[in-house]
Amino acid sequence: MSTPNLRRLLRGVWSRRRHLLSYARGVLRGHPGARIGRGVRLSGPGRYRIERGATLTTGVRIWVGDGATFTLREGAKLGDRTIVNAATSVTIERGTRVSWDVQIMDTDFHWIENADGTRRPHKAAIVLGPRALIGARSMVLKGVTVGEGAVVGAGSIVRRSVAPGVIVSGNPAREVGQVTDWGSAPA
Ligand SMILES: CC(C)(COP(=O)(O)OP(=O)(O)OC[C@H]1O[C@@H](n2cnc3c(N)ncnc32)[C@H](O)[C@@H]1OP(=O)(O)O)[C@@H](O)C(=O)NCCC(=O)NCCS
């Protein structure tokens, strides 16, 4: 190989190093084909199903409890510093985009007793998507299903399930509009 070609090859490899490193982390951590960013922490005794083509970006932290499952399907992506706690089941469907600093927890971690001595349920499975968009700094709590293609506005607290194709926002998140499609735009 001529020197200019070798230089070009090395430049190409260098400029794509982050991309390649994230794939390498996927392989090393037992999720080949998935991209795993720097400082990602996957803990707990539960089951991880991270499909090929899924992405966990910098600083994502996931804990999966005993007997629980975390599923991240192909083309789904968790943004920087997002935190997931799964005590039963958290599923993020194909093509769903979770922004940065989002919290997803299917458990309250504490039980709460009513005046009559009964306890409120404190954990329930979460399903996001497919092709849903979860806005930055929002929080998704136990038992929520976000329907296909739905959008959760930034900073929302989602306590109730969201129908497909709906935009919700606020605390508690309420329907504020409808959506037929969404995509990435230049910043
Ligand atoms: C969801 C979102 C995309 C909608 O944006 P938009 O189409 O411009 O819509 P608007 O912000 O104008 O809101 C639509 C309506 O919902 C209302 N609304 C928006 N946020 C609300 C809130 N937090 N509480 C109550 N109502 C709210 C608005 O008042 C508006 O109602 P109006 O038309 O009667 O005034 C936007 O609010 C958002 O969250 N953007 C950030 C997305 C993000 O996190 N990206 C990170 C990269 S993945």
The ligand as an ORCA input file, in Angstrom:
! r2SCAN-3c Opt
* xyz 0 1
  C     -42.510     17.844     22.837
  C     -41.958     18.989     22.029
  C     -41.072     18.429     20.908
  C     -43.146     19.741     21.439
  O     -42.675     20.911     20.801
  P     -43.651     21.818     19.894
  O     -44.186     20.990     18.787
  O     -42.907     23.045     19.546
  O     -44.881     22.113     20.811
  P     -45.059     23.261     21.920
  O     -43.856     23.343     22.805
  O     -45.484     24.499     21.232
  O     -46.253     22.676     22.772
  C     -47.495     22.295     22.176
  C     -48.583     22.570     23.148
  O     -48.331     21.833     24.351
  C     -48.250     22.714     25.458
  N     -47.203     22.284     26.356
  C     -45.907     22.096     26.028
  N     -45.216     21.707     27.125
  C     -46.118     21.688     28.138
  C     -46.008     21.400     29.506
  N     -44.827     21.069     30.062
  N     -47.131     21.429     30.263
  C     -48.307     21.745     29.710
  N     -48.467     22.070     28.413
  C     -47.378     22.035     27.641
  C     -47.908     24.051     24.880
  O     -48.367     25.100     25.723
  C     -48.652     24.033     23.560
  O     -50.009     24.325     23.751
  P     -50.654     25.635     23.027
  O     -50.468     25.378     21.562
  O     -52.055     25.590     23.487
  O     -49.869     26.779     23.527
  C     -41.096     19.961     22.892
  O     -41.940     20.550     23.884
  C     -39.936     19.298     23.594
  O     -40.060     18.709     24.650
  N     -38.720     19.403     23.001
  C     -37.507     18.823     23.524
  C     -37.303     17.424     22.946
  C     -36.040     16.799     23.509
  O     -35.958     16.510     24.678
  N     -35.056     16.591     22.648
  C     -33.799     16.060     23.086
  C     -33.154     15.197     22.008
  S     -33.805     13.559     21.883
*
